[in-house]
Amino acid sequence: MKRRLGVIDSKTGARALLIFPPFVETALRGPHLGAGLLAGTLLEAGIEATVLDLNIRLVRALFAPETAEQICDAAMQSARPALSAREIGALVWFKRAAASGWIDQHPPTISYALRVIRRVLYPVPSRLEDCLDAPARRSIADDLYEELLKDALASNPSAIGISVAFSEQLNEALAIGRIVRNLSPRTPILFGGSQINLLQPSQIELLAGSGLIDEILTTNGELAIVDLVRSASRRESARVTTSRALSPPDLQDLPHPNFDEIGLYLRPLTIPVLATKGCYWGKCSFCDYVRLSDLGSARYLARPVAEVLNEIAAVERRFAPERIMLVSDAVPPGWYRQLATRAVELGIELKTWSYMMHHDHLDRAYFDLLATAGVAGINFGTESTNSRILRLMRKQASVDAIRRNLRDAHDCGLTVISNVIADYPTTTFDEAIEVVRDFEALAPHIDVLNPSLFDLTAGTPAAADPTCHGLNVPKSAYQRSSHGYHSLEFDGRVELTTEQRLVLRACYDRLAGAIRLRNRVNSASSRPVDDVDEVELDSGAFEVLSPKKSIKIPELGVSADLDAWEVDIYFDLASRNSHVPAGVLRSHSIQLGYKGDWVHRLAEAGLVRRVQPSDPIKRPPSELKDATIKRARAQQSCPRPVATAISQDDL
């Protein structure tokens, strides 16, 4: 991989430690771009730089069998907040998975359990002010941080940079900063990253006066990081540095990121490659991404196609990732066409996915070209299928174009992800239900549906003129949302009641789960049941520990609708070996008097990940314990149909 190293800085002896904090689920299967790009920039300037990805390192530490048992027991013993039966089941699974070494097998279930651990042991305050007050939490939480930091700090870095890319990291970044202060009190601490760029001036002032930070870097960190590391020093209040605007030559000359901890991440592996900065559209009324970079008068800048292809080829040679993420707020269609065309000419498989806006002029030939070039998937910013709401959002595509884009991309073999904002301001309940029905109709052309509720974030057109969205912002009271700590409190939305918004969210969650279930069922049921020799059960599923037995499947976001006797047999088999001869499943169901084909039923419930067609290789059958058989017979009842689709009752 391309590396342009200078001579190590002998004048200042500068040496940087760059930390990426927890908890970022999307960065479990590969590194985030930010810290790696800063490290590459420092190395090119001759400054020794090391990245400590505490996000994945903490997951690895938590997954150590003894630690997993200790941390899960501490979570279950906590009086507040109370855990549900489903959450307790997830923690029980996490302990068993850690003991079995399953960390690379079930990232969705690991993420689900981590959310439970975080909610109890690493609680996140709702306001930035509360983060600065060092919220109380169990000592075991910070003990893990301290243990992970000690080795890295032993190298005596001259500066420590903490990269805060996501809202869920900011409180943890401050907690890490406090520990660094205790372990290495003379080392200056730098803060930067996307979430810092999005904070308002008053919030930056709060951080600067906290006494935890010495340098705060905003906008384009890669342009200022070298000078900051060389000049970093301890300060009573932080110095705030805003970089200059990024120019086309700056973007073209950026070094490749430095990723040295690839072996820690979970497979399938995703590697980020920078494609563009800024957004070529940049008009959506709800979007604050345009504030992430200062590009001067330009709306967006794109790296040369040849340079991006070179980096993709280098990434493939070095890391052999299953997927490459093109980092772009919204990849320009014309630029992507050039990349795909050149990739086909050179025989380079792109393996990319990226964000894209809908366009009226995109056709099947365009998506067929992307598929031919090896593009894996597209995350469309669909948001709505109501023409009035799309105009209020300042989207550019028509409803007909949205439907056509989703259909054409899916039919060409691309994985299609579609975002939707269920309750955009001024949406009436009738309009919202109509959009739900539209997405139900579009579901056959969508592989992943990402529903969300509206957040008003500072710096967006909607926040600048809230009255046109039917909103009232009484004061600049910032609070945390999924977008960050720069979200605004607001009122005045009278079209949808709280209950109606909850109904909408439930409808979309059900539809999203039904789509994921459909994809798995179609994959697992691709062969006739009679032709199945071996079944791979989803050992990432876990039992919900409540009087009524059920199975949660985190990878699908659904629960399997099975009887108690089926649950017992399933977990008795899956806990020992996820690969089970189909004949074993059939024989057990026959012993219990079930007349149907149980293999097919498990597949329809989403509990079968894959099936293996009949072949001459025969495996010895597993035997159920007598107690399990007796217990299952006692609990047996007529199987119920597995129903996941949205019905009228859900509305």
ROMIKOL-171941 format. One record per residue (C-alpha): x, y, z; residue in three letters. Coordinates in steps of 0.2 Angstrom, whole numbers, padded with zeros to 4 digits. Last residue first. Layout:
N
c1 | c2 | c3 | type
X | Y | Z | Ala
...
//
This chain:
651
c1 | c2 | c3 | type
-0258 | 0004 | 0059 | Leu
-0252 | -0013 | 0066 | Asp
-0270 | -0020 | 0064 | Asp
-0269 | -0017 | 0046 | Gln
-0255 | -0030 | 0044 | Ser
-0237 | -0028 | 0043 | Ile
-0228 | -0044 | 0038 | Ala
-0220 | -0055 | 0051 | Thr
-0231 | -0070 | 0053 | Ala
-0224 | -0088 | 0057 | Val
-0239 | -0099 | 0057 | Pro
-0242 | -0108 | 0074 | Arg
-0236 | -0125 | 0078 | Pro
-0248 | -0136 | 0088 | Cys
-0243 | -0138 | 0106 | Ser
-0228 | -0147 | 0114 | Gln
-0223 | -0142 | 0132 | Gln
-0224 | -0159 | 0139 | Ala
-0216 | -0167 | 0124 | Arg
-0202 | -0154 | 0125 | Ala
-0198 | -0158 | 0143 | Arg
-0197 | -0176 | 0140 | Lys
-0186 | -0175 | 0125 | Ile
-0175 | -0162 | 0134 | Thr
-0173 | -0174 | 0149 | Ala
-0169 | -0189 | 0137 | Asp
-0154 | -0179 | 0130 | Lys
-0154 | -0176 | 0112 | Leu
-0143 | -0186 | 0101 | Glu
-0132 | -0179 | 0087 | Ser
-0131 | -0188 | 0071 | Pro
-0114 | -0194 | 0064 | Pro
-0110 | -0185 | 0048 | Arg
-0113 | -0191 | 0030 | Lys
-0103 | -0186 | 0015 | Ile
-0110 | -0193 | -0001 | Pro
-0119 | -0176 | -0005 | Asp
-0137 | -0169 | -0002 | Ser
-0138 | -0150 | -0003 | Pro
-0131 | -0139 | 0011 | Gln
-0143 | -0127 | 0019 | Val
-0139 | -0110 | 0025 | Arg
-0143 | -0097 | 0039 | Arg
-0158 | -0107 | 0046 | Val
-0167 | -0098 | 0060 | Leu
-0176 | -0086 | 0049 | Gly
-0194 | -0093 | 0054 | Ala
-0197 | -0099 | 0037 | Glu
-0180 | -0109 | 0038 | Ala
-0186 | -0117 | 0054 | Leu
-0202 | -0122 | 0047 | Arg
-0193 | -0130 | 0031 | His
-0182 | -0140 | 0042 | Val
-0197 | -0145 | 0053 | Trp
-0206 | -0154 | 0039 | Asp
-0224 | -0156 | 0045 | Gly
-0232 | -0169 | 0055 | Lys
-0225 | -0165 | 0072 | Tyr
-0227 | -0180 | 0084 | Gly
-0213 | -0177 | 0095 | Leu
-0202 | -0191 | 0089 | Gln
-0206 | -0185 | 0071 | Ile
-0199 | -0168 | 0076 | Ser
-0183 | -0176 | 0083 | His
-0181 | -0187 | 0067 | Ser
-0183 | -0172 | 0055 | Arg
-0170 | -0161 | 0064 | Leu
-0158 | -0176 | 0064 | Val
-0161 | -0179 | 0046 | Gly
-0156 | -0162 | 0042 | Ala
-0139 | -0165 | 0048 | Pro
-0133 | -0151 | 0060 | Val
-0120 | -0137 | 0057 | His
-0122 | -0125 | 0072 | Ser
-0114 | -0137 | 0084 | Asn
-0116 | -0139 | 0102 | Arg
-0127 | -0124 | 0107 | Ser
-0137 | -0125 | 0091 | Ala
-0143 | -0143 | 0095 | Leu
-0150 | -0140 | 0113 | Asp
-0155 | -0123 | 0107 | Phe
-0166 | -0129 | 0094 | Tyr
-0173 | -0143 | 0104 | Ile
-0179 | -0132 | 0118 | Asp
-0186 | -0118 | 0106 | Val
-0196 | -0131 | 0097 | Glu
-0204 | -0138 | 0113 | Trp
-0208 | -0120 | 0118 | Ala
-0217 | -0116 | 0102 | Asp
-0210 | -0105 | 0088 | Leu
-0213 | -0087 | 0082 | Asp
-0195 | -0082 | 0079 | Ala
-0191 | -0065 | 0085 | Ser
-0185 | -0051 | 0072 | Val
-0170 | -0039 | 0070 | Gly
-0163 | -0050 | 0057 | Leu
-0145 | -0051 | 0063 | Glu
-0152 | -0050 | 0081 | Pro
-0163 | -0066 | 0080 | Ile
-0172 | -0067 | 0096 | Lys
-0180 | -0083 | 0101 | Ile
-0196 | -0086 | 0112 | Ser
-0201 | -0095 | 0127 | Lys
-0215 | -0087 | 0137 | Lys
-0210 | -0087 | 0156 | Pro
-0195 | -0076 | 0151 | Ser
-0177 | -0078 | 0146 | Leu
-0177 | -0073 | 0128 | Val
-0167 | -0087 | 0120 | Glu
-0153 | -0082 | 0109 | Phe
-0149 | -0081 | 0090 | Ala
-0131 | -0080 | 0085 | Gly
-0131 | -0099 | 0084 | Ser
-0141 | -0097 | 0068 | Asp
-0143 | -0115 | 0062 | Leu
-0133 | -0122 | 0047 | Glu
-0143 | -0136 | 0040 | Val
-0136 | -0152 | 0031 | Glu
-0143 | -0164 | 0019 | Asp
-0156 | -0154 | 0010 | Val
-0163 | -0161 | -0006 | Asp
-0180 | -0165 | 0002 | Asp
-0182 | -0147 | 0007 | Val
-0181 | -0141 | -0011 | Pro
-0167 | -0129 | -0013 | Arg
-0166 | -0110 | -0012 | Ser
-0174 | -0111 | 0005 | Ser
-0160 | -0104 | 0014 | Ala
-0157 | -0089 | 0003 | Ser
-0175 | -0085 | 0001 | Asn
-0178 | -0087 | 0019 | Val
-0163 | -0075 | 0023 | Arg
-0169 | -0062 | 0011 | Asn
-0187 | -0063 | 0018 | Arg
-0181 | -0061 | 0036 | Leu
-0172 | -0045 | 0032 | Arg
-0187 | -0038 | 0023 | Ile
-0198 | -0043 | 0037 | Ala
-0187 | -0035 | 0050 | Gly
-0187 | -0019 | 0040 | Ala
-0206 | -0020 | 0039 | Leu
-0208 | -0023 | 0057 | Arg
-0197 | -0008 | 0062 | Asp
-0206 | 0003 | 0049 | Tyr
-0223 | -0001 | 0057 | Cys
-0216 | 0001 | 0075 | Ala
-0209 | 0018 | 0070 | Arg
-0225 | 0023 | 0063 | Leu
-0235 | 0018 | 0078 | Val
-0222 | 0027 | 0089 | Leu
-0225 | 0043 | 0079 | Arg
-0244 | 0041 | 0080 | Gln
-0243 | 0039 | 0099 | Glu
-0232 | 0055 | 0101 | Thr
-0245 | 0064 | 0090 | Thr
-0242 | 0069 | 0072 | Leu
-0248 | 0085 | 0064 | Glu
-0245 | 0096 | 0079 | Val
-0226 | 0099 | 0078 | Arg
-0224 | 0115 | 0087 | Gly
-0210 | 0110 | 0098 | Asp
-0191 | 0110 | 0097 | Phe
-0176 | 0105 | 0107 | Glu
-0160 | 0106 | 0096 | Leu
-0147 | 0093 | 0091 | Ser
-0129 | 0098 | 0093 | His
-0125 | 0083 | 0104 | Tyr
-0124 | 0071 | 0090 | Gly
-0134 | 0064 | 0075 | His
-0142 | 0049 | 0085 | Ser
-0148 | 0063 | 0097 | Ser
-0140 | 0072 | 0111 | Arg
-0147 | 0089 | 0117 | Gln
-0144 | 0107 | 0114 | Tyr
-0154 | 0121 | 0122 | Ala
-0153 | 0136 | 0110 | Ser
-0171 | 0142 | 0115 | Lys
-0189 | 0141 | 0110 | Pro
-0186 | 0132 | 0093 | Val
-0204 | 0132 | 0085 | Asn
-0207 | 0120 | 0071 | Leu
-0220 | 0120 | 0057 | Gly
-0206 | 0116 | 0044 | His
-0207 | 0134 | 0037 | Cys
-0206 | 0140 | 0055 | Thr
-0190 | 0131 | 0057 | Pro
-0179 | 0143 | 0046 | Asp
-0161 | 0141 | 0052 | Ala
-0165 | 0124 | 0060 | Ala
-0172 | 0117 | 0044 | Ala
-0158 | 0124 | 0034 | Pro
-0146 | 0114 | 0045 | Thr
-0133 | 0122 | 0056 | Gly
-0140 | 0115 | 0072 | Ala
-0149 | 0098 | 0071 | Thr
-0167 | 0095 | 0071 | Leu
-0170 | 0076 | 0073 | Asp
-0183 | 0066 | 0063 | Phe
-0186 | 0048 | 0067 | Leu
-0177 | 0034 | 0058 | Ser
-0180 | 0019 | 0047 | Pro
-0166 | 0010 | 0038 | Asn
-0173 | -0003 | 0026 | Leu
-0161 | -0016 | 0020 | Val
-0163 | -0027 | 0004 | Asp
-0175 | -0016 | -0005 | Ile
-0183 | -0021 | -0022 | His
-0196 | -0033 | -0015 | Pro
-0200 | -0020 | -0001 | Ala
-0206 | -0007 | -0014 | Leu
-0224 | -0011 | -0011 | Ala
-0222 | -0010 | 0008 | Glu
-0212 | 0006 | 0006 | Phe
-0227 | 0014 | -0003 | Asp
-0239 | 0007 | 0011 | Arg
-0228 | 0016 | 0024 | Val
-0228 | 0032 | 0013 | Val
-0247 | 0031 | 0013 | Glu
-0247 | 0029 | 0032 | Ile
-0236 | 0045 | 0034 | Ala
-0248 | 0055 | 0022 | Glu
-0263 | 0050 | 0033 | Asp
-0254 | 0054 | 0049 | Phe
-0249 | 0071 | 0042 | Thr
-0231 | 0076 | 0038 | Thr
-0228 | 0094 | 0043 | Thr
-0211 | 0089 | 0050 | Pro
-0203 | 0073 | 0044 | Tyr
-0211 | 0058 | 0054 | Asp
-0204 | 0042 | 0046 | Ala
-0188 | 0047 | 0040 | Ile
-0183 | 0034 | 0027 | Val
-0166 | 0027 | 0022 | Asn
-0165 | 0013 | 0008 | Ser
-0152 | 0000 | 0006 | Ile
-0151 | -0009 | -0010 | Val
-0138 | -0023 | -0013 | Thr
-0134 | -0023 | -0031 | Leu
-0140 | -0037 | -0043 | Gly
-0146 | -0027 | -0058 | Cys
-0164 | -0030 | -0053 | Asp
-0160 | -0021 | -0036 | His
-0153 | -0006 | -0044 | Ala
-0167 | -0005 | -0057 | Asp
-0181 | -0007 | -0044 | Arg
-0174 | 0006 | -0032 | Leu
-0170 | 0018 | -0045 | Asn
-0187 | 0016 | -0053 | Arg
-0197 | 0019 | -0037 | Arg
-0186 | 0034 | -0033 | Ile
-0188 | 0041 | -0051 | Ala
-0207 | 0040 | -0050 | Asp
-0207 | 0049 | -0033 | Val
-0197 | 0063 | -0041 | Ser
-0179 | 0067 | -0038 | Ala
-0171 | 0083 | -0032 | Gln
-0174 | 0083 | -0013 | Lys
-0177 | 0100 | -0005 | Arg
-0184 | 0091 | 0011 | Met
-0200 | 0102 | 0009 | Leu
-0200 | 0096 | -0009 | Arg
-0199 | 0078 | -0004 | Leu
-0212 | 0081 | 0009 | Ile
-0224 | 0087 | -0005 | Arg
-0220 | 0073 | -0016 | Ser
-0223 | 0059 | -0003 | Asn
-0211 | 0044 | -0006 | Thr
-0200 | 0048 | 0009 | Ser
-0182 | 0047 | 0015 | Glu
-0174 | 0040 | 0000 | Thr
-0156 | 0043 | 0004 | Gly
-0150 | 0028 | -0005 | Phe
-0137 | 0016 | 0002 | Asn
-0130 | 0007 | -0013 | Ile
-0122 | -0010 | -0014 | Gly
-0108 | -0022 | -0020 | Ala
-0101 | -0013 | -0035 | Val
-0092 | -0026 | -0045 | Gly
-0089 | -0016 | -0061 | Ala
-0103 | -0026 | -0069 | Thr
-0114 | -0021 | -0055 | Ala
-0110 | -0003 | -0058 | Leu
-0113 | -0004 | -0077 | Leu
-0130 | -0013 | -0074 | Asp
-0134 | 0002 | -0062 | Phe
-0131 | 0014 | -0076 | Tyr
-0140 | 0003 | -0090 | Ala
-0155 | 0002 | -0078 | Arg
-0158 | 0021 | -0078 | Asp
-0152 | 0036 | -0069 | Leu
-0159 | 0052 | -0076 | His
-0173 | 0056 | -0062 | Asp
-0160 | 0054 | -0049 | His
-0160 | 0047 | -0031 | His
-0145 | 0051 | -0020 | Met
-0131 | 0040 | -0016 | Met
-0122 | 0033 | -0001 | Tyr
-0108 | 0020 | -0004 | Ser
-0104 | 0002 | -0007 | Trp
-0089 | -0005 | -0015 | Thr
-0082 | -0022 | -0020 | Lys
-0073 | -0013 | -0035 | Leu
-0067 | -0028 | -0045 | Glu
-0053 | -0022 | -0055 | Ile
-0052 | -0029 | -0073 | Gly
-0044 | -0013 | -0080 | Leu
-0057 | -0008 | -0092 | Glu
-0071 | -0013 | -0080 | Val
-0063 | -0002 | -0066 | Ala
-0062 | 0012 | -0079 | Arg
-0080 | 0011 | -0083 | Thr
-0085 | 0009 | -0064 | Ala
-0074 | 0025 | -0059 | Leu
-0081 | 0035 | -0073 | Gln
-0099 | 0031 | -0069 | Arg
-0096 | 0034 | -0051 | Tyr
-0090 | 0052 | -0055 | Trp
-0106 | 0055 | -0065 | Gly
-0117 | 0048 | -0051 | Pro
-0109 | 0060 | -0038 | Pro
-0106 | 0050 | -0022 | Val
-0116 | 0056 | -0008 | Ala
-0108 | 0061 | 0009 | Asp
-0093 | 0051 | 0002 | Ser
-0082 | 0038 | 0009 | Val
-0082 | 0023 | -0003 | Leu
-0083 | 0008 | 0008 | Met
-0074 | -0007 | 0002 | Ile
-0081 | -0024 | 0005 | Arg
-0074 | -0042 | 0008 | Glu
-0057 | -0035 | 0011 | Pro
-0041 | -0043 | 0004 | Ala
-0030 | -0033 | 0016 | Phe
-0014 | -0029 | 0006 | Arg
-0018 | -0033 | -0012 | Arg
-0036 | -0027 | -0011 | Glu
-0031 | -0011 | -0002 | Val
-0018 | -0008 | -0016 | Ala
-0031 | -0010 | -0029 | Ala
-0043 | 0001 | -0021 | Ile
-0030 | 0014 | -0018 | Glu
-0025 | 0014 | -0037 | Asn
-0044 | 0015 | -0041 | Leu
-0045 | 0030 | -0030 | Val
-0030 | 0039 | -0038 | Glu
-0036 | 0035 | -0056 | Ala
-0054 | 0042 | -0052 | Val
-0046 | 0059 | -0046 | Pro
-0052 | 0064 | -0029 | Arg
-0069 | 0073 | -0029 | Ala
-0072 | 0090 | -0021 | Leu
-0089 | 0096 | -0015 | Tyr
-0099 | 0112 | -0014 | Arg
-0084 | 0123 | -0018 | Ala
-0083 | 0141 | -0012 | Ser
-0070 | 0136 | 0002 | Gly
-0071 | 0118 | 0005 | Leu
-0073 | 0118 | 0024 | Asp
-0078 | 0101 | 0029 | Ser
-0090 | 0093 | 0041 | Leu
-0103 | 0107 | 0039 | Arg
-0111 | 0100 | 0023 | Val
-0115 | 0085 | 0033 | Tyr
-0129 | 0094 | 0043 | Asp
-0144 | 0088 | 0033 | Cys
-0162 | 0092 | 0037 | Phe
-0165 | 0104 | 0023 | Ser
-0157 | 0094 | 0009 | Cys
-0147 | 0107 | -0002 | Lys
-0129 | 0100 | -0003 | Gly
-0131 | 0092 | -0020 | Trp
-0112 | 0089 | -0024 | Tyr
-0109 | 0085 | -0005 | Cys
-0093 | 0088 | 0004 | Gly
-0077 | 0078 | 0002 | Lys
-0076 | 0064 | -0011 | Thr
-0069 | 0047 | -0013 | Ala
-0060 | 0042 | 0002 | Leu
-0057 | 0023 | 0004 | Val
-0064 | 0014 | 0019 | Pro
-0060 | -0005 | 0022 | Ile
-0073 | -0017 | 0026 | Thr
-0069 | -0035 | 0033 | Leu
-0082 | -0049 | 0033 | Pro
-0075 | -0053 | 0046 | Arg
-0072 | -0045 | 0063 | Leu
-0058 | -0032 | 0066 | Tyr
-0042 | -0035 | 0076 | Leu
-0031 | -0042 | 0062 | Gly
-0032 | -0025 | 0053 | Ile
-0023 | -0016 | 0067 | Glu
-0010 | -0006 | 0056 | Asp
-0021 | 0004 | 0045 | Phe
-0012 | 0020 | 0039 | Asn
-0023 | 0030 | 0027 | Pro
-0016 | 0034 | 0010 | His
-0008 | 0051 | 0008 | Pro
-0018 | 0066 | 0003 | Leu
-0010 | 0075 | -0012 | Asp
-0026 | 0075 | -0023 | Gln
-0037 | 0082 | -0009 | Leu
-0024 | 0096 | -0005 | Asp
-0023 | 0099 | -0024 | Pro
-0042 | 0101 | -0025 | Pro
-0042 | 0114 | -0010 | Ser
-0047 | 0111 | 0008 | Leu
-0051 | 0127 | 0017 | Ala
-0040 | 0133 | 0031 | Arg
-0040 | 0124 | 0048 | Ser
-0049 | 0130 | 0063 | Thr
-0038 | 0129 | 0079 | Thr
-0045 | 0131 | 0096 | Val
-0032 | 0132 | 0111 | Arg
-0039 | 0123 | 0126 | Ala
-0039 | 0130 | 0143 | Ser
-0026 | 0128 | 0156 | Glu
-0013 | 0122 | 0143 | Arg
-0001 | 0108 | 0141 | Arg
0008 | 0108 | 0124 | Ser
0006 | 0104 | 0106 | Ala
0018 | 0113 | 0094 | Ser
0023 | 0098 | 0083 | Arg
0007 | 0089 | 0085 | Val
-0003 | 0105 | 0080 | Leu
0008 | 0108 | 0065 | Asp
0006 | 0090 | 0058 | Val
-0013 | 0090 | 0062 | Ile
-0018 | 0105 | 0053 | Ala
-0022 | 0100 | 0035 | Leu
-0028 | 0082 | 0040 | Glu
-0040 | 0090 | 0053 | Gly
-0051 | 0098 | 0040 | Asn
-0064 | 0107 | 0050 | Thr
-0060 | 0109 | 0069 | Thr
-0045 | 0105 | 0080 | Leu
-0047 | 0107 | 0099 | Ile
-0030 | 0108 | 0108 | Glu
-0026 | 0106 | 0127 | Asp
-0041 | 0096 | 0133 | Ile
-0047 | 0090 | 0150 | Leu
-0047 | 0107 | 0158 | Gly
-0065 | 0109 | 0154 | Ser
-0064 | 0126 | 0147 | Gly
-0061 | 0121 | 0129 | Ala
-0075 | 0109 | 0130 | Leu
-0087 | 0121 | 0136 | Leu
-0081 | 0134 | 0123 | Glu
-0084 | 0121 | 0109 | Ile
-0102 | 0120 | 0115 | Gln
-0104 | 0138 | 0114 | Ser
-0097 | 0138 | 0096 | Pro
-0109 | 0124 | 0091 | Gln
-0104 | 0106 | 0089 | Leu
-0103 | 0099 | 0071 | Leu
-0085 | 0100 | 0069 | Asn
-0082 | 0091 | 0085 | Ile
-0093 | 0077 | 0080 | Gln
-0083 | 0075 | 0063 | Ser
-0066 | 0073 | 0072 | Gly
-0055 | 0083 | 0084 | Gly
-0048 | 0083 | 0101 | Phe
-0030 | 0085 | 0106 | Leu
-0022 | 0080 | 0123 | Ile
-0006 | 0086 | 0129 | Pro
0005 | 0074 | 0139 | Thr
0011 | 0080 | 0156 | Arg
-0002 | 0071 | 0166 | Pro
0002 | 0054 | 0159 | Ser
-0008 | 0041 | 0169 | Leu
-0020 | 0053 | 0178 | Asn
-0023 | 0064 | 0163 | Arg
-0025 | 0049 | 0151 | Val
-0039 | 0042 | 0162 | Ile
-0048 | 0059 | 0161 | Arg
-0046 | 0059 | 0142 | Gly
-0053 | 0042 | 0141 | Ile
-0069 | 0048 | 0150 | Ala
-0070 | 0063 | 0138 | Leu
-0068 | 0052 | 0123 | Ala
-0081 | 0040 | 0131 | Glu
-0094 | 0054 | 0132 | Asn
-0090 | 0059 | 0114 | Leu
-0090 | 0042 | 0106 | Gln
-0109 | 0039 | 0104 | Glu
-0110 | 0055 | 0094 | Ser
-0099 | 0048 | 0080 | Phe
-0082 | 0054 | 0073 | Ala
-0073 | 0059 | 0089 | Val
-0054 | 0057 | 0085 | Ser
-0043 | 0058 | 0101 | Ile
-0026 | 0064 | 0098 | Gly
-0012 | 0061 | 0111 | Ile
0004 | 0071 | 0110 | Ala
0022 | 0069 | 0114 | Ser
0020 | 0050 | 0115 | Pro
0029 | 0041 | 0130 | Asn
0029 | 0023 | 0123 | Ser
0022 | 0017 | 0139 | Ala
0006 | 0027 | 0135 | Leu
0001 | 0013 | 0123 | Ala
0004 | -0001 | 0136 | Asp
-0006 | 0008 | 0149 | Lys
-0021 | 0013 | 0138 | Leu
-0029 | -0004 | 0137 | Leu
-0028 | -0007 | 0156 | Glu
-0035 | 0010 | 0160 | Glu
-0050 | 0008 | 0148 | Tyr
-0054 | -0009 | 0156 | Leu
-0053 | -0001 | 0173 | Asp
-0065 | 0013 | 0167 | Asp
-0080 | 0001 | 0165 | Ala
-0076 | -0010 | 0181 | Ile
-0077 | 0006 | 0191 | Ser
-0096 | 0006 | 0189 | Arg
-0102 | 0023 | 0184 | Arg
-0103 | 0041 | 0190 | Ala
-0105 | 0055 | 0177 | Pro
-0089 | 0065 | 0174 | Ala
-0096 | 0082 | 0175 | Asp
-0090 | 0086 | 0157 | Leu
-0103 | 0073 | 0150 | Cys
-0117 | 0082 | 0159 | Asp
-0113 | 0098 | 0150 | Glu
-0114 | 0089 | 0134 | Leu
-0132 | 0084 | 0137 | Arg
-0142 | 0068 | 0136 | Ser
-0129 | 0058 | 0146 | Pro
-0123 | 0041 | 0139 | Val
-0122 | 0026 | 0151 | Pro
-0107 | 0015 | 0150 | Tyr
-0111 | 0001 | 0163 | Leu
-0130 | -0001 | 0160 | Val
-0133 | 0006 | 0143 | Arg
-0116 | 0000 | 0137 | Arg
-0118 | -0018 | 0142 | Ile
-0135 | -0018 | 0133 | Val
-0129 | -0010 | 0118 | Arg
-0114 | -0022 | 0118 | Leu
-0126 | -0037 | 0118 | Ala
-0134 | -0031 | 0102 | Tyr
-0117 | -0027 | 0094 | Ser
-0112 | -0045 | 0098 | Ile
-0128 | -0052 | 0091 | Thr
-0125 | -0042 | 0075 | Pro
-0106 | -0047 | 0075 | Pro
-0110 | -0066 | 0075 | His
-0096 | -0077 | 0069 | Gln
-0079 | -0068 | 0072 | Asp
-0082 | -0067 | 0091 | Ile
-0088 | -0085 | 0093 | Trp
-0074 | -0090 | 0105 | Gly
-0084 | -0103 | 0114 | Ser
-0082 | -0095 | 0131 | Ala
-0085 | -0078 | 0123 | Ala
-0101 | -0085 | 0115 | Ala
-0108 | -0092 | 0131 | Arg
-0105 | -0075 | 0140 | Lys
-0113 | -0065 | 0126 | Phe
-0128 | -0077 | 0125 | Trp
-0132 | -0074 | 0144 | Val
-0130 | -0056 | 0141 | Leu
-0142 | -0057 | 0126 | Ala
-0155 | -0067 | 0136 | Gly
-0154 | -0053 | 0150 | Ile
-0158 | -0040 | 0137 | Glu
-0173 | -0050 | 0131 | Arg
-0180 | -0053 | 0148 | Ala
-0179 | -0034 | 0151 | Ser
-0165 | -0026 | 0161 | Leu
-0169 | -0013 | 0174 | Ala
-0159 | 0003 | 0173 | Pro
-0154 | 0003 | 0187 | Arg
-0152 | -0010 | 0200 | Ala
-0136 | -0017 | 0192 | Ser
-0134 | -0035 | 0195 | Gln
-0137 | -0040 | 0177 | Met
-0123 | -0028 | 0171 | Ala
-0111 | -0034 | 0184 | Ala
-0114 | -0052 | 0179 | Asp
-0111 | -0047 | 0161 | Cys
-0095 | -0038 | 0165 | Ile
-0088 | -0052 | 0175 | Gln
-0093 | -0066 | 0163 | Glu
-0086 | -0057 | 0148 | Ala
-0070 | -0053 | 0157 | Thr
-0067 | -0071 | 0161 | Glu
-0071 | -0077 | 0144 | Pro
-0061 | -0063 | 0134 | Ala
-0075 | -0055 | 0124 | Phe
-0074 | -0038 | 0134 | Leu
-0056 | -0036 | 0129 | Ala
-0059 | -0039 | 0111 | Arg
-0074 | -0027 | 0111 | Val
-0063 | -0015 | 0120 | Leu
-0049 | -0017 | 0107 | Arg
-0062 | -0014 | 0093 | Ile
-0067 | 0003 | 0099 | Asn
-0051 | 0007 | 0108 | Leu
-0043 | 0009 | 0090 | Asp
-0025 | 0014 | 0096 | Leu
-0017 | 0022 | 0080 | Val
0002 | 0025 | 0081 | Thr
0011 | 0040 | 0073 | Ala
0029 | 0044 | 0071 | Glu
0031 | 0061 | 0063 | Ile
0040 | 0061 | 0046 | Gly
0028 | 0072 | 0037 | Ala
0021 | 0057 | 0028 | Glu
0019 | 0048 | 0044 | Leu
0009 | 0062 | 0051 | Leu
-0003 | 0062 | 0036 | Thr
-0004 | 0043 | 0036 | Gly
-0009 | 0044 | 0055 | Ala
-0022 | 0057 | 0051 | Leu
-0029 | 0046 | 0038 | Leu
-0030 | 0031 | 0049 | Gly
-0038 | 0041 | 0063 | Ala
-0052 | 0047 | 0051 | Gly
-0056 | 0032 | 0040 | Leu
-0064 | 0021 | 0053 | His
-0056 | 0004 | 0054 | Pro
-0065 | -0012 | 0049 | Gly
-0079 | -0025 | 0054 | Arg
-0082 | -0017 | 0071 | Leu
-0083 | 0001 | 0065 | Ala
-0101 | 0001 | 0061 | Thr
-0105 | -0003 | 0080 | Glu
-0096 | 0012 | 0086 | Val
-0094 | 0013 | 0105 | Phe
-0079 | 0016 | 0109 | Pro
-0065 | 0028 | 0106 | Pro
-0052 | 0030 | 0092 | Phe
-0036 | 0036 | 0099 | Ile
-0021 | 0043 | 0090 | Leu
-0004 | 0042 | 0098 | Leu
0008 | 0055 | 0091 | Ala
0027 | 0056 | 0092 | Arg
0036 | 0073 | 0090 | Ala
0055 | 0072 | 0093 | Gly
0055 | 0091 | 0090 | Thr
0070 | 0093 | 0079 | Lys
0072 | 0074 | 0074 | Ser
0056 | 0072 | 0065 | Asp
0057 | 0055 | 0058 | Ile
0063 | 0056 | 0040 | Val
0048 | 0056 | 0027 | Gly
0037 | 0042 | 0023 | Leu
0026 | 0041 | 0008 | Arg
0016 | 0025 | 0010 | Arg
0006 | 0017 | -0004 | Lys
0000 | 0000 | 0000 | Met
//
